[in-house]
Amino acid sequence: PNPTLYMHLLSFSEEVEREREKEKEKEKGVKKMGQKGVQRPLQKLFSWVRKQSNKVKTFLGVFTVLTLLVTLKLLVHEHNHFFVLAEFAHFVGILVLIYKLTTHKTCSGLSLKTQQLTATFLFARLFCSLQIEGDIHTILDLVTLVATFWLIFMMKYKLKSSYMADLDNMKKYIVIVPSLVIAFFIHPRTNNLILSILWAFAVYIEGVSVLPQLRLMQNVKIIEPFTAHYVFALGVSRFFSCAHWIIKVYDTSGSYLSLSGGGFFWIPMIILAEIVQTFVLADFCYYYVKSVMQGQMMVRLPA
């Protein structure tokens, strides 16, 4: 067996054991506070959902998403707020990772490749934003990019011994090359072709940047709390961003899809990229919410 991989797994298993002990203590506290009666109905609900057919699960998922979209439309009237919420949720997820790395002194369970892809699309989007607009989104992207660079530095140098390189085995070119090719052909129509392609590239990379992290989690199966919080924050971020485009199309009765200034396929491709990442993260978010509702600190993924 690979000795490096063995050491990584041993370190990760020790971390998991610590979290299990915390779970046991938390369960004892829950019982003492009399909250067990609240958890049982939730456990029954998730157990019932798990036993349903794929068609029923799909229907329940679509119904839940539509309910959330209607609620957001009624509560939030300014579309720009959705993007601010999405970027803020992403930044909160980064803060969770910073807390983990500074307090636990380990990056086990985290994908360096996802952070590198995140830095790539943030840098591209920030460059375009500085050239085009320069607003609250620019500030949020700048702060998040700096924090992401710090994470990359810590994972590559300071905490390199705890990085699971053997399990973080998804090739980055699988994400970068298709995104670049699609961006070359499908991008917004502006006076600057380079900026248009770069902006589109950032959109497409963002849509699939989480894939290496999900691949690593599938290899590990058990996700410790801070990594789970981070990925869930990404799911929330993507949902807000996706909600913006869907509600925008709805409010314009579909005419927004064919805006002449954006090219015929540009807006539909943005929405497709958002939907892809939302659904990619939806399965994990289900298991995350299930674990939280059951009082568990760790998320266990199915085989």
ZATOR-491277 format. One record per residue (C-alpha): residue number from 1; residue in one letter; x, y, z. Coordinates in nm, 4 decimals, m for minus. Layout:
@nr = NUM, rest = a, east = X, north = Y, up = Z
...
***
This chain:
@nr = 1, rest = p, east = 0.0000, north = 0.0000, up = 0.0000
@nr = 2, rest = n, east = 0.0989, north = 0.3634, up = m0.0557
@nr = 3, rest = p, east = 0.2550, north = 0.4775, up = 0.2777
@nr = 4, rest = t, east = 0.1681, north = 0.8438, up = 0.2156
@nr = 5, rest = l, east = m0.1943, north = 0.7616, up = 0.1480
@nr = 6, rest = y, east = m0.1959, north = 0.5379, up = 0.4556
@nr = 7, rest = m, east = m0.0726, north = 0.8228, up = 0.6748
@nr = 8, rest = h, east = m0.3335, north = 1.0605, up = 0.5301
@nr = 9, rest = l, east = m0.6133, north = 0.8128, up = 0.5949
@nr = 10, rest = l, east = m0.4816, north = 0.7443, up = 0.9450
@nr = 11, rest = s, east = m0.4762, north = 1.1159, up = 1.0227
@nr = 12, rest = f, east = m0.8221, north = 1.1596, up = 0.8777
@nr = 13, rest = s, east = m0.9580, north = 0.8613, up = 1.0733
@nr = 14, rest = e, east = m0.8242, north = 1.0134, up = 1.3946
@nr = 15, rest = e, east = m1.0021, north = 1.3375, up = 1.3116
@nr = 16, rest = v, east = m1.3214, north = 1.1449, up = 1.2407
@nr = 17, rest = e, east = m1.2920, north = 0.9677, up = 1.5771
@nr = 18, rest = r, east = m1.2638, north = 1.3025, up = 1.7525
@nr = 19, rest = e, east = m1.5754, north = 1.4240, up = 1.5753
@nr = 20, rest = r, east = m1.7573, north = 1.1037, up = 1.6719
@nr = 21, rest = e, east = m1.6754, north = 1.1673, up = 2.0365
@nr = 22, rest = k, east = m1.8145, north = 1.5176, up = 1.9967
@nr = 23, rest = e, east = m2.1281, north = 1.3706, up = 1.8400
@nr = 24, rest = k, east = m2.1770, north = 1.1408, up = 2.1374
@nr = 25, rest = e, east = m2.1396, north = 1.4307, up = 2.3771
@nr = 26, rest = k, east = m2.3815, north = 1.6348, up = 2.1700
@nr = 27, rest = e, east = m2.6360, north = 1.3521, up = 2.1658
@nr = 28, rest = k, east = m2.6148, north = 1.3322, up = 2.5450
@nr = 29, rest = g, east = m2.6760, north = 1.7042, up = 2.5659
@nr = 30, rest = v, east = m2.9725, north = 1.6797, up = 2.3307
@nr = 31, rest = k, east = m3.1314, north = 1.4119, up = 2.5445
@nr = 32, rest = k, east = m3.0826, north = 1.6214, up = 2.8553
@nr = 33, rest = m, east = m3.2455, north = 1.9230, up = 2.6923
@nr = 34, rest = g, east = m3.5470, north = 1.7188, up = 2.5906
@nr = 35, rest = q, east = m3.5035, north = 1.7697, up = 2.2172
@nr = 36, rest = k, east = m3.5187, north = 1.4040, up = 2.1268
@nr = 37, rest = g, east = m3.8894, north = 1.4336, up = 2.0545
@nr = 38, rest = v, east = m3.8116, north = 1.6922, up = 1.7862
@nr = 39, rest = q, east = m3.5521, north = 1.4763, up = 1.6145
@nr = 40, rest = r, east = m3.7687, north = 1.1663, up = 1.5838
@nr = 41, rest = p, east = m4.0227, north = 1.3173, up = 1.3382
@nr = 42, rest = l, east = m3.7361, north = 1.4541, up = 1.1274
@nr = 43, rest = q, east = m3.5649, north = 1.1159, up = 1.1282
@nr = 44, rest = k, east = m3.8896, north = 0.9535, up = 1.0197
@nr = 45, rest = l, east = m3.9296, north = 1.2127, up = 0.7436
@nr = 46, rest = f, east = m3.5810, north = 1.1529, up = 0.6012
@nr = 47, rest = s, east = m3.6250, north = 0.7778, up = 0.6390
@nr = 48, rest = w, east = m3.9522, north = 0.7983, up = 0.4446
@nr = 49, rest = v, east = m3.7951, north = 1.0074, up = 0.1683
@nr = 50, rest = r, east = m3.5018, north = 0.7667, up = 0.1399
@nr = 51, rest = k, east = m3.7395, north = 0.4743, up = 0.0797
@nr = 52, rest = q, east = m3.9271, north = 0.6446, up = m0.2035
@nr = 53, rest = s, east = m3.8683, north = 0.5793, up = m0.5721
@nr = 54, rest = n, east = m3.6475, north = 0.8087, up = m0.7788
@nr = 55, rest = k, east = m3.9566, north = 0.9623, up = m0.9416
@nr = 56, rest = v, east = m4.1033, north = 1.0564, up = m0.6046
@nr = 57, rest = k, east = m3.7685, north = 1.1935, up = m0.4850
@nr = 58, rest = t, east = m3.7398, north = 1.4004, up = m0.8028
@nr = 59, rest = f, east = m4.0920, north = 1.5353, up = m0.7581
@nr = 60, rest = l, east = m4.0244, north = 1.6260, up = m0.3945
@nr = 61, rest = g, east = m3.6979, north = 1.7937, up = m0.4904
@nr = 62, rest = v, east = m3.8585, north = 1.9983, up = m0.7692
@nr = 63, rest = f, east = m4.1495, north = 2.0924, up = m0.5431
@nr = 64, rest = t, east = m3.9108, north = 2.2072, up = m0.2692
@nr = 65, rest = v, east = m3.7048, north = 2.4141, up = m0.5137
@nr = 66, rest = l, east = m4.0143, north = 2.5788, up = m0.6638
@nr = 67, rest = t, east = m4.1445, north = 2.6592, up = m0.3164
@nr = 68, rest = l, east = m3.8132, north = 2.8233, up = m0.2254
@nr = 69, rest = l, east = m3.8081, north = 3.0196, up = m0.5525
@nr = 70, rest = v, east = m4.1607, north = 3.1519, up = m0.4967
@nr = 71, rest = t, east = m4.0705, north = 3.2476, up = m0.1412
@nr = 72, rest = l, east = m3.7583, north = 3.4330, up = m0.2567
@nr = 73, rest = k, east = m3.9524, north = 3.6165, up = m0.5278
@nr = 74, rest = l, east = m4.2065, north = 3.7348, up = m0.2717
@nr = 75, rest = l, east = m3.9451, north = 3.8401, up = m0.0163
@nr = 76, rest = v, east = m3.6677, north = 3.9852, up = m0.2366
@nr = 77, rest = h, east = m3.7699, north = 4.2410, up = m0.4989
@nr = 78, rest = e, east = m3.4253, north = 4.3609, up = m0.6098
@nr = 79, rest = h, east = m3.2600, north = 4.0993, up = m0.8351
@nr = 80, rest = n, east = m2.9115, north = 4.2267, up = m0.7613
@nr = 81, rest = h, east = m2.9492, north = 4.1179, up = m0.3981
@nr = 82, rest = f, east = m2.9443, north = 3.7525, up = m0.5073
@nr = 83, rest = f, east = m2.5896, north = 3.7890, up = m0.6406
@nr = 84, rest = v, east = m2.4788, north = 3.9656, up = m0.3230
@nr = 85, rest = l, east = m2.6270, north = 3.6826, up = m0.1141
@nr = 86, rest = a, east = m2.4572, north = 3.4226, up = m0.3372
@nr = 87, rest = e, east = m2.1154, north = 3.5857, up = m0.3085
@nr = 88, rest = f, east = m2.1589, north = 3.6400, up = 0.0655
@nr = 89, rest = a, east = m2.2526, north = 3.2725, up = 0.1187
@nr = 90, rest = h, east = m1.9383, north = 3.1683, up = m0.0701
@nr = 91, rest = f, east = m1.7255, north = 3.3987, up = 0.1457
@nr = 92, rest = v, east = m1.8807, north = 3.2571, up = 0.4640
@nr = 93, rest = g, east = m1.7846, north = 2.9082, up = 0.3420
@nr = 94, rest = i, east = m1.4256, north = 3.0262, up = 0.2935
@nr = 95, rest = l, east = m1.4242, north = 3.1696, up = 0.6463
@nr = 96, rest = v, east = m1.5280, north = 2.8281, up = 0.7797
@nr = 97, rest = l, east = m1.2250, north = 2.6723, up = 0.6099
@nr = 98, rest = i, east = m0.9960, north = 2.9426, up = 0.7442
@nr = 99, rest = y, east = m1.1221, north = 2.8654, up = 1.0929
@nr = 100, rest = k, east = m1.0556, north = 2.4943, up = 1.0400
@nr = 101, rest = l, east = m0.7013, north = 2.5456, up = 0.9124
@nr = 102, rest = t, east = m0.6051, north = 2.7929, up = 1.1857
@nr = 103, rest = t, east = m0.7544, north = 2.6017, up = 1.4799
@nr = 104, rest = h, east = m0.7243, north = 2.2345, up = 1.3803
@nr = 105, rest = k, east = m0.3978, north = 2.2760, up = 1.1857
@nr = 106, rest = t, east = m0.5103, north = 2.0272, up = 0.9178
@nr = 107, rest = c, east = m0.6509, north = 2.0422, up = 0.5648
@nr = 108, rest = s, east = m0.7582, north = 1.6773, up = 0.5498
@nr = 109, rest = g, east = m1.0740, north = 1.6301, up = 0.3463
@nr = 110, rest = l, east = m1.0208, north = 1.9492, up = 0.1444
@nr = 111, rest = s, east = m0.9531, north = 1.9588, up = m0.2286
@nr = 112, rest = l, east = m0.6658, north = 2.1833, up = m0.3288
@nr = 113, rest = k, east = m0.7769, north = 2.1583, up = m0.6911
@nr = 114, rest = t, east = m1.1193, north = 2.3029, up = m0.6103
@nr = 115, rest = q, east = m0.9502, north = 2.5973, up = m0.4360
@nr = 116, rest = q, east = m0.7217, north = 2.6487, up = m0.7363
@nr = 117, rest = l, east = m1.0192, north = 2.6445, up = m0.9742
@nr = 118, rest = t, east = m1.2004, north = 2.8847, up = m0.7410
@nr = 119, rest = a, east = m0.9047, north = 3.1221, up = m0.7503
@nr = 120, rest = t, east = m0.9021, north = 3.0932, up = m1.1310
@nr = 121, rest = f, east = m1.2618, north = 3.1997, up = m1.1860
@nr = 122, rest = l, east = m1.2465, north = 3.4659, up = m0.9127
@nr = 123, rest = f, east = m0.9336, north = 3.6203, up = m1.0668
@nr = 124, rest = a, east = m1.0875, north = 3.6182, up = m1.4158
@nr = 125, rest = r, east = m1.4156, north = 3.7647, up = m1.2914
@nr = 126, rest = l, east = m1.2396, north = 4.0259, up = m1.0788
@nr = 127, rest = f, east = m1.0267, north = 4.1386, up = m1.3733
@nr = 128, rest = c, east = m1.3365, north = 4.1769, up = m1.5917
@nr = 129, rest = s, east = m1.5272, north = 4.3505, up = m1.3129
@nr = 130, rest = l, east = m1.2524, north = 4.6080, up = m1.2662
@nr = 131, rest = q, east = m1.2603, north = 4.6836, up = m1.6391
@nr = 132, rest = i, east = m1.6398, north = 4.7005, up = m1.6668
@nr = 133, rest = e, east = m1.8163, north = 4.8025, up = m1.3451
@nr = 134, rest = g, east = m1.6422, north = 4.8133, up = m1.0061
@nr = 135, rest = d, east = m1.9134, north = 4.7783, up = m0.7404
@nr = 136, rest = i, east = m2.0025, north = 4.5705, up = m0.4336
@nr = 137, rest = h, east = m1.9495, north = 4.2507, up = m0.6366
@nr = 138, rest = t, east = m1.5923, north = 4.3584, up = m0.7125
@nr = 139, rest = i, east = m1.5198, north = 4.4078, up = m0.3419
@nr = 140, rest = l, east = m1.6699, north = 4.0717, up = m0.2455
@nr = 141, rest = d, east = m1.4747, north = 3.8931, up = m0.5203
@nr = 142, rest = l, east = m1.1511, north = 4.0624, up = m0.4128
@nr = 143, rest = v, east = m1.1926, north = 3.9647, up = m0.0468
@nr = 144, rest = t, east = m1.2893, north = 3.6076, up = m0.1378
@nr = 145, rest = l, east = m0.9947, north = 3.5785, up = m0.3796
@nr = 146, rest = v, east = m0.7453, north = 3.6919, up = m0.1147
@nr = 147, rest = a, east = m0.8905, north = 3.4410, up = 0.1324
@nr = 148, rest = t, east = m0.8744, north = 3.1648, up = m0.1317
@nr = 149, rest = f, east = m0.5076, north = 3.2436, up = m0.2053
@nr = 150, rest = w, east = m0.4384, north = 3.2125, up = 0.1680
@nr = 151, rest = l, east = m0.6079, north = 2.8700, up = 0.1738
@nr = 152, rest = i, east = m0.4025, north = 2.7526, up = m0.1235
@nr = 153, rest = f, east = m0.0809, north = 2.8727, up = 0.0420
@nr = 154, rest = m, east = m0.1638, north = 2.6924, up = 0.3680
@nr = 155, rest = m, east = m0.2584, north = 2.3685, up = 0.1912
@nr = 156, rest = k, east = 0.0481, north = 2.3655, up = m0.0351
@nr = 157, rest = y, east = 0.3140, north = 2.4653, up = 0.2171
@nr = 158, rest = k, east = 0.2155, north = 2.4991, up = 0.5841
@nr = 159, rest = l, east = m0.0222, north = 2.2016, up = 0.6104
@nr = 160, rest = k, east = 0.1073, north = 1.9959, up = 0.3195
@nr = 161, rest = s, east = 0.1514, north = 1.6826, up = 0.5328
@nr = 162, rest = s, east = m0.2236, north = 1.6575, up = 0.5976
@nr = 163, rest = y, east = m0.3306, north = 1.7201, up = 0.2350
@nr = 164, rest = m, east = m0.4845, north = 1.4082, up = 0.0762
@nr = 165, rest = a, east = m0.3188, north = 1.4404, up = m0.2646
@nr = 166, rest = d, east = m0.3810, north = 1.0758, up = m0.3533
@nr = 167, rest = l, east = m0.7562, north = 1.1148, up = m0.3000
@nr = 168, rest = d, east = m0.7759, north = 1.4562, up = m0.4662
@nr = 169, rest = n, east = m0.7258, north = 1.2845, up = m0.8000
@nr = 170, rest = m, east = m0.9523, north = 1.4633, up = m1.0468
@nr = 171, rest = k, east = m0.7582, north = 1.6215, up = m1.3349
@nr = 172, rest = k, east = m0.8074, north = 1.9972, up = m1.3600
@nr = 173, rest = y, east = m0.7872, north = 2.0002, up = m1.7402
@nr = 174, rest = i, east = m1.1138, north = 1.8018, up = m1.7480
@nr = 175, rest = v, east = m1.2787, north = 2.1181, up = m1.6147
@nr = 176, rest = i, east = m1.0615, north = 2.3913, up = m1.7668
@nr = 177, rest = v, east = m1.0380, north = 2.2814, up = m2.1305
@nr = 178, rest = p, east = m1.4140, north = 2.2359, up = m2.1996
@nr = 179, rest = s, east = m1.4897, north = 2.5638, up = m2.0187
@nr = 180, rest = l, east = m1.2368, north = 2.7500, up = m2.2318
@nr = 181, rest = v, east = m1.3641, north = 2.5983, up = m2.5563
@nr = 182, rest = i, east = m1.7283, north = 2.6778, up = m2.4772
@nr = 183, rest = a, east = m1.6330, north = 3.0309, up = m2.3684
@nr = 184, rest = f, east = m1.4595, north = 3.0895, up = m2.7023
@nr = 185, rest = f, east = m1.7782, north = 3.0136, up = m2.8943
@nr = 186, rest = i, east = m2.0494, north = 3.1248, up = m2.6500
@nr = 187, rest = h, east = m1.9890, north = 3.4562, up = m2.4724
@nr = 188, rest = p, east = m2.1588, north = 3.7957, up = m2.4309
@nr = 189, rest = r, east = m2.1338, north = 4.0486, up = m2.7109
@nr = 190, rest = t, east = m1.9206, north = 4.3443, up = m2.6014
@nr = 191, rest = n, east = m1.6688, north = 4.5765, up = m2.7606
@nr = 192, rest = n, east = m1.3832, north = 4.3780, up = m2.6069
@nr = 193, rest = l, east = m1.3675, north = 4.0171, up = m2.7301
@nr = 194, rest = i, east = m1.0999, north = 3.9139, up = m2.4783
@nr = 195, rest = l, east = m1.3054, north = 4.0395, up = m2.1821
@nr = 196, rest = s, east = m1.6152, north = 3.8668, up = m2.3184
@nr = 197, rest = i, east = m1.4396, north = 3.5298, up = m2.3474
@nr = 198, rest = l, east = m1.2730, north = 3.5715, up = m2.0078
@nr = 199, rest = w, east = m1.6055, north = 3.6550, up = m1.8410
@nr = 200, rest = a, east = m1.7721, north = 3.3522, up = m1.9988
@nr = 201, rest = f, east = m1.4771, north = 3.1336, up = m1.8967
@nr = 202, rest = a, east = m1.5212, north = 3.2467, up = m1.5346
@nr = 203, rest = v, east = m1.8923, north = 3.1613, up = m1.5450
@nr = 204, rest = y, east = m1.8337, north = 2.8107, up = m1.6811
@nr = 205, rest = i, east = m1.5414, north = 2.7339, up = m1.4474
@nr = 206, rest = e, east = m1.7470, north = 2.8440, up = m1.1478
@nr = 207, rest = g, east = m2.0220, north = 2.6044, up = m1.2497
@nr = 208, rest = v, east = m1.7980, north = 2.2971, up = m1.2168
@nr = 209, rest = s, east = m1.5198, north = 2.4104, up = m0.9805
@nr = 210, rest = v, east = m1.6647, north = 2.2056, up = m0.6943
@nr = 211, rest = l, east = m1.6295, north = 1.8735, up = m0.8797
@nr = 212, rest = p, east = m1.2792, north = 1.7896, up = m0.7429
@nr = 213, rest = q, east = m1.4069, north = 1.8490, up = m0.3885
@nr = 214, rest = l, east = m1.7044, north = 1.6213, up = m0.4469
@nr = 215, rest = r, east = m1.4752, north = 1.3573, up = m0.5972
@nr = 216, rest = l, east = m1.2517, north = 1.3673, up = m0.2896
@nr = 217, rest = m, east = m1.5539, north = 1.3383, up = m0.0588
@nr = 218, rest = q, east = m1.6794, north = 1.0375, up = m0.2533
@nr = 219, rest = n, east = m1.3405, north = 0.8735, up = m0.1972
@nr = 220, rest = v, east = m1.3460, north = 0.9463, up = 0.1769
@nr = 221, rest = k, east = m1.7205, north = 0.8766, up = 0.2388
@nr = 222, rest = i, east = m1.7266, north = 1.0472, up = 0.5815
@nr = 223, rest = i, east = m1.7109, north = 1.4281, up = 0.5792
@nr = 224, rest = e, east = m1.6026, north = 1.6158, up = 0.8898
@nr = 225, rest = p, east = m1.8106, north = 1.9197, up = 0.9925
@nr = 226, rest = f, east = m1.6051, north = 2.2144, up = 0.8636
@nr = 227, rest = t, east = m1.5661, north = 2.0717, up = 0.5134
@nr = 228, rest = a, east = m1.9369, north = 1.9880, up = 0.5125
@nr = 229, rest = h, east = m2.0270, north = 2.3431, up = 0.6183
@nr = 230, rest = y, east = m1.8096, north = 2.4813, up = 0.3390
@nr = 231, rest = v, east = m1.9656, north = 2.2658, up = 0.0664
@nr = 232, rest = f, east = m2.3149, north = 2.3407, up = 0.1965
@nr = 233, rest = a, east = m2.2335, north = 2.7144, up = 0.1793
@nr = 234, rest = l, east = m2.1373, north = 2.6617, up = m0.1861
@nr = 235, rest = g, east = m2.4743, north = 2.4945, up = m0.2423
@nr = 236, rest = v, east = m2.6554, north = 2.7897, up = m0.0869
@nr = 237, rest = s, east = m2.4460, north = 3.0285, up = m0.2966
@nr = 238, rest = r, east = m2.5319, north = 2.8464, up = m0.6180
@nr = 239, rest = f, east = m2.9015, north = 2.8361, up = m0.5301
@nr = 240, rest = f, east = m2.9174, north = 3.2143, up = m0.4817
@nr = 241, rest = s, east = m2.7310, north = 3.2739, up = m0.8074
@nr = 242, rest = c, east = m2.9503, north = 3.0282, up = m0.9976
@nr = 243, rest = a, east = m3.2629, north = 3.1833, up = m0.8440
@nr = 244, rest = h, east = m3.1585, north = 3.5238, up = m0.9801
@nr = 245, rest = w, east = m3.1530, north = 3.4047, up = m1.3399
@nr = 246, rest = i, east = m3.4708, north = 3.1970, up = m1.3186
@nr = 247, rest = i, east = m3.6700, north = 3.4788, up = m1.1586
@nr = 248, rest = k, east = m3.5247, north = 3.7286, up = m1.4078
@nr = 249, rest = v, east = m3.6442, north = 3.5145, up = m1.6986
@nr = 250, rest = y, east = m3.9847, north = 3.4726, up = m1.5352
@nr = 251, rest = d, east = m4.0301, north = 3.8468, up = m1.4782
@nr = 252, rest = t, east = m3.9489, north = 3.9210, up = m1.8437
@nr = 253, rest = s, east = m4.1770, north = 3.6403, up = m1.9713
@nr = 254, rest = g, east = m3.8791, north = 3.4671, up = m2.1302
@nr = 255, rest = s, east = m3.7587, north = 3.7620, up = m2.3395
@nr = 256, rest = y, east = m3.4453, north = 3.7904, up = m2.1265
@nr = 257, rest = l, east = m3.3202, north = 3.4649, up = m2.2796
@nr = 258, rest = s, east = m3.2719, north = 3.6239, up = m2.6205
@nr = 259, rest = l, east = m3.1207, north = 3.9592, up = m2.5330
@nr = 260, rest = s, east = m2.9460, north = 4.0862, up = m2.8457
@nr = 261, rest = g, east = m2.6590, north = 4.2305, up = m2.6424
@nr = 262, rest = g, east = m2.5712, north = 3.8924, up = m2.4983
@nr = 263, rest = g, east = m2.5870, north = 3.6677, up = m2.7990
@nr = 264, rest = f, east = m2.8597, north = 3.4117, up = m2.8578
@nr = 265, rest = f, east = m2.7021, north = 3.1328, up = m2.6503
@nr = 266, rest = w, east = m2.5283, north = 3.3395, up = m2.3812
@nr = 267, rest = i, east = m2.8072, north = 3.3763, up = m2.1209
@nr = 268, rest = p, east = m2.9294, north = 3.0154, up = m2.1637
@nr = 269, rest = m, east = m2.5702, north = 2.8929, up = m2.1123
@nr = 270, rest = i, east = m2.5387, north = 3.0972, up = m1.7918
@nr = 271, rest = i, east = m2.8593, north = 2.9444, up = m1.6590
@nr = 272, rest = l, east = m2.7462, north = 2.5976, up = m1.7639
@nr = 273, rest = a, east = m2.4129, north = 2.6427, up = m1.5828
@nr = 274, rest = e, east = m2.5939, north = 2.7565, up = m1.2673
@nr = 275, rest = i, east = m2.8419, north = 2.4685, up = m1.2817
@nr = 276, rest = v, east = m2.5625, north = 2.2144, up = m1.3346
@nr = 277, rest = q, east = m2.3742, north = 2.3202, up = m1.0213
@nr = 278, rest = t, east = m2.6960, north = 2.3538, up = m0.8195
@nr = 279, rest = f, east = m2.7965, north = 1.9974, up = m0.8997
@nr = 280, rest = v, east = m2.4413, north = 1.8690, up = m0.8535
@nr = 281, rest = l, east = m2.4507, north = 2.0048, up = m0.4973
@nr = 282, rest = a, east = m2.8157, north = 1.9196, up = m0.4285
@nr = 283, rest = d, east = m2.7450, north = 1.5550, up = m0.3395
@nr = 284, rest = f, east = m2.4763, north = 1.6509, up = m0.0878
@nr = 285, rest = c, east = m2.6987, north = 1.9227, up = 0.0620
@nr = 286, rest = y, east = m2.9683, north = 1.6604, up = 0.1194
@nr = 287, rest = y, east = m2.7323, north = 1.4428, up = 0.3254
@nr = 288, rest = y, east = m2.5978, north = 1.7520, up = 0.5024
@nr = 289, rest = v, east = m2.9437, north = 1.8684, up = 0.6110
@nr = 290, rest = k, east = m3.0312, north = 1.5123, up = 0.7089
@nr = 291, rest = s, east = m2.7232, north = 1.4861, up = 0.9327
@nr = 292, rest = v, east = m2.7886, north = 1.8249, up = 1.0938
@nr = 293, rest = m, east = m3.1529, north = 1.7424, up = 1.1617
@nr = 294, rest = q, east = m3.0504, north = 1.4154, up = 1.3249
@nr = 295, rest = g, east = m2.7983, north = 1.5936, up = 1.5458
@nr = 296, rest = q, east = m2.4946, north = 1.4427, up = 1.3742
@nr = 297, rest = m, east = m2.1839, north = 1.6540, up = 1.3246
@nr = 298, rest = m, east = m2.0415, north = 1.4476, up = 1.0379
@nr = 299, rest = v, east = m2.1987, north = 1.3802, up = 0.6989
@nr = 300, rest = r, east = m2.1907, north = 1.0216, up = 0.5790
@nr = 301, rest = l, east = m2.2266, north = 0.9705, up = 0.2055
@nr = 302, rest = p, east = m2.3699, north = 0.6487, up = 0.0588
@nr = 303, rest = a, east = m2.1391, north = 0.3998, up = m0.1149
***
